[in-house]
Amino acid sequence: MKRAIPIIPTLVVLLAVAVMMRLGFWQIDRLHQKEALLARYASAAGLSADVPFPADKIAAETVLYRHSTVDCTAVNELSVIAGQNDKGEPGMAHTARCTLPGGGSALVVIGWSRDPAAPDWHGGTVKGTVAPGPRLVADPPLAGLAPNARPDPAELPNNHFAYAVQWFLFALTALVIYALALRKRLAAAQERR
């Protein structure tokens, strides 16, 4: 004789629901962490003191959106990436891979234009804002280029609430589907009696 409520499938569904609920609460935790990080970045953008340019992504986390200065002793490569100017117009953000004194390198966004042709720039002192990457967005722009949009921490996505809702809905959906399957199974068992 079959049990009305199967033990193993029920345990599997309940375990899956528990995992999905835990993932939803984890996303809520991440939401609060991201909000704190964005608040820290927003306050850093208002600080005027220069910080040393970070050597890597890990070091950049503590100085993002702060002012920095680099001495570009040599330009290794000039390139363009999609970017916006300070008026929000799309175009080309011109970048330079610079060699720093004492070794190391830095990616510097030297300015904006609609023309993808590389500007005539051979290095020098660059002041600007540390942006994710890390890269230094020059302010003022160099080589006769227009200003880029200032790096803004508000542009960083914070989708964790939506992800949390998604996980909770997955858990609810799994429970509803399993409840419907059990209901059908119980009805079929009643008909056989």
Buried (B, 14 or more C-beta within 10 A) or exposed (E): EEEEEBEEEEEEBEEBBEEBBEBBEBBBEBBEEBEEBBEBBEEBBEEEEEBEBBBEEEEBBEBBBBBBEBBBEEBEEBEBEEBEBEEEEEBBBBBBBBBBEEEEBBBBBBBBBEEEEBBEBEBBEBBBBBBBBBBBBBBEBBBEBBBBBEBEBEEEEBEBBEBBEBBBEBBEEBBEEBEEEBEEBEEEEEEEE
